[in-house]
Amino acid sequence: MAIQKTTSINIQVSLDENNVPEKMNWTAPDGGIENEETQAILLAFWDAQKKETLKMDLWVKEMPVDQMQQFFHQTLVAMSQTFYKATQDEKMTATMQDFCDYFAEKLNLKKED
């Protein structure tokens, strides 16, 4: 099948004098995102030849710890959902979701009903 289209996702990182991120913005034209500000990025790539993950983790120096905890929790939840979509492995997905619940409980991220 021939490639019909290409697209880009761009990340702009403004650094301080010590190369620490102070501000980050991203653009994804096909998703309707234009110069959207963000405080943290977790990005992973799969190298099929080496069979290893290459990753980039960035966050602005002023990001509050409580927001970083929420960001990690929500990312873990999303990863468990993505894992299920990719593998249909119900047992491991349930285990991952249990860990997400444990993570939220230990960091007091659970909202009161």
C-alpha positions in Angstrom: 0.0 0.0 0.0 1.4 3.4 -1.0 1.7 6.2 1.5 -1.2 8.6 0.8 -0.2 11.4 3.2 2.4 12.5 5.7 1.8 14.7 8.7 3.9 16.2 11.6 3.7 16.7 15.3 5.9 19.5 16.4 7.2 20.2 19.9 8.9 23.5 20.8 10.8 23.7 24.0 12.1 26.9 25.5 15.1 26.4 27.7 16.7 28.4 30.4 20.5 29.1 30.6 21.0 25.5 32.1 19.0 23.9 29.3 16.1 23.1 31.6 12.7 23.5 30.0 10.8 26.6 31.0 8.0 26.5 28.4 6.7 23.9 26.0 4.2 24.1 23.1 3.1 21.5 20.6 1.3 21.6 17.3 -0.5 18.7 15.5 -2.4 20.2 12.5 -4.4 17.0 11.8 -5.6 17.0 15.3 -6.6 20.7 15.3 -3.8 21.5 17.8 -2.0 24.8 17.2 0.8 26.0 19.5 -0.9 24.4 22.6 1.1 25.0 25.9 1.9 21.9 28.0 3.9 21.4 31.1 5.0 17.8 30.6 5.7 15.3 27.8 6.3 11.6 27.9 7.1 10.3 24.5 8.2 6.8 23.5 9.4 5.3 20.3 9.9 1.6 19.5 13.1 0.5 17.7 12.1 -2.7 16.1 15.6 -3.6 15.0 17.1 -3.2 18.5 13.8 -4.3 20.2 14.0 -1.5 22.7 12.1 1.6 23.7 13.6 5.1 23.1 12.0 7.7 25.2 11.9 11.4 25.9 10.6 12.8 29.2 10.4 16.5 29.6 8.6 18.8 32.1 8.9 22.5 32.9 10.8 23.4 36.0 7.8 25.1 37.5 5.4 22.1 37.2 3.9 21.4 40.6 4.5 17.9 42.1 0.8 17.2 42.7 0.2 17.9 38.9 3.1 15.6 38.0 1.5 12.8 40.2 -1.8 13.3 38.4 -0.1 13.3 35.0 1.7 10.0 35.8 -1.5 8.4 37.1 -3.5 9.4 34.1 -0.7 8.3 31.8 -0.6 4.9 33.5 -4.4 4.5 33.1 -4.2 5.4 29.4 -1.3 3.0 28.9 -3.3 0.1 30.4 -6.2 1.0 28.0 -3.8 1.1 25.1 -2.3 -2.2 26.1 -5.7 -3.8 26.0 -6.5 -2.3 22.6 -3.2 -3.6 21.2 -3.2 -7.1 22.8 -6.7 -8.0 24.0 -5.0 -9.4 27.1 -7.7 -9.0 29.8 -5.8 -10.5 32.7 -2.7 -8.3 32.3 -4.9 -5.3 31.7 -6.8 -5.9 34.9 -3.4 -6.2 36.7 -2.3 -2.9 35.3 -5.6 -1.3 36.3 -5.1 -2.7 39.9 -1.7 -1.0 40.0 -3.2 2.3 38.8 -5.7 2.1 41.6 -2.9 1.3 44.1 -0.9 4.2 42.7 -3.8 6.6 43.1 -4.6 5.4 46.6 -1.0 5.8 47.8 -0.7 9.3 46.4 -4.2 10.3 47.6 -5.4 11.0 44.1 -8.8 9.3 44.5 -11.6 11.7 44.4 -14.3 11.4 47.1 -17.7 10.4 45.7 
